[in-house]
Amino acid sequence: MIVAKLMGGLGNQMFQYALGRHLALKHGVPLKVDLDFLLRESRSVPDTTPHDYNLPHFHVAAEPSTVAETSVLKLPVARGWRRQLRRVQQMLAPGSLTHVLERGLAFDPRVLRAGPDVYLEGYWQSPRYFEPVAAQIRADFELRDGPDGRNAALLLDIADSEAVAVHVRRGDYITSPGAARVHGLCGLDYYEAALAEIARRVRVPRFFLFSDDPAWVQANLRVPGTATMITHNGPRPWEDLRLMRACRHFVIANSSFSWWGAWLSAAPGKIVIAPRRWALESGLNVATRHPPEWQTL
């Protein structure tokens, strides 16, 4: 059994699921997701943005884990003692879970050599963790329900144009001191350079703008062409993701959410522009986060 610990918003949950799904398929074992931190612990941690469990809106192949399946891994003891407890657990109950903890955000190939009974704790933000099963991951992240009328109409507009998804992430990158210290914002200079590059390479682009701060975008971002601001989906990020992935080209934020919108797109010859500086903390700026064909500015 593979258990993936879920943390963060929809984009982070998708990365965590994708690695777990790859290992589960590789070993022919079930995948489960640990929701304890996501739905309980994170809500009691100061300066942490609470998030909901959004993966059930997709065709994911995972069930929540039980307390019994993960309890030994969460004992409040020092790390060295926890390792000793795991050794005892493995002796008494062969096949019990081994804790695999992310060592950094750069791709770590050793993780893919993990066995069939592991507990994954990390963000795993690299497509290299699931490239061998990319087609399956794309299928898993198809939405279970069809679009409502407004989104269906927008999908027709997107299909009938050189649609460019532009994501501007602000939200907790401003309101949360912790997130602001770690991530920072993509400035207007980044967006203006990225939009100019799109306008240079795409003959008649039509821009679809996504943001958690649409008023700021409308007041500050100059778009070189026809633009549609998407504001109606509210607390349904999966619906915005459906619209994003239908676009042909992308200007993404330093956000795993728009990363997935761009990666899931099957448009031939798509242009994806991503920020070269993903975060203020230098350790979070890793080259293995993006596919090599994406352009960074």
C-alpha positions, 0 to 999 in steps of 0.5 A: 500500500502507498499512502500519500500525505496531502498538504496545501491547495489543489495544485499541491494535492495533485503533485502528491497524488501523482507520485503516489499513483505512479508508485501504486501502479508500479507495484500493483498496490492500492493508493491511499491519501492521508487527510489528517494534516490537510483537514485537521492539523493545518487548521491549528497551525498559525499562519497556515492557509486552510484548504479543502480536499478537492481531489474527489472532483476528479477521477482519482484512484485513492481512498482516505487512509485510516488512523491505524494505517499511519499512527506509528509514523506520527508518534511524538518522539524524536526522529532517531527513536521513530526509526527504531520504532519503525524497525520494530514495527517491520519485524512484528508486522512485515509490510508495514509502511516505511516513511519516505520524507522529501529532502528538498524540492529538486527531483530525487530519483531515489524516491522512485525506487521506494518499495510497495509499502511507503508513506510519502511526505513531501510536495514532490513538485516535478513532472519527473516523479510521474512521467512514465504514467503521464497519460494515466495522470491526465486521465485521472485528472479529468473532472467527474462532472460536466461543466455548467452552462457558463463554463460550457460557453467559455469552453466553446470560446476557448476552443474557437480561439488562440486561447491564452490562460494567464494566472495571477496569484496573490491571495495568501501570498499577500495576506499570510506573512509566512507565505509572503516570506517564502513565495513572494509575488510575480511582479507586473514586469514579469507579466508584461514581459510574458504577455509581450512574448505571447503577442510576438509569437501568437498571431491573434491571442485571446487572453483568459485571466484567472486570479484570486484578486481580479480587481487588482488584475483589472486595475493594473495588468495591461493586456495586448489583446482581447481579454476575458476575466474569469470570476464566477467559479468562486470556491470551485478551483477545479472549474477554473482548472478545467478552463485553463487546461483547455487553453492553447498557451499559458502564462503561469504564476509561481503557483502549483495550481496554474502549473497543472493547468499548463501541464494538463493541456494537450494543445500541440505546440503550446507555449508555456511561460513560467517565472524563473524565480519561483520563490523568495527562498532560494532552496525552492527555485529548482530547475526540475520543477518545469518540463524543459520545453517551458520558457522561464522569464 
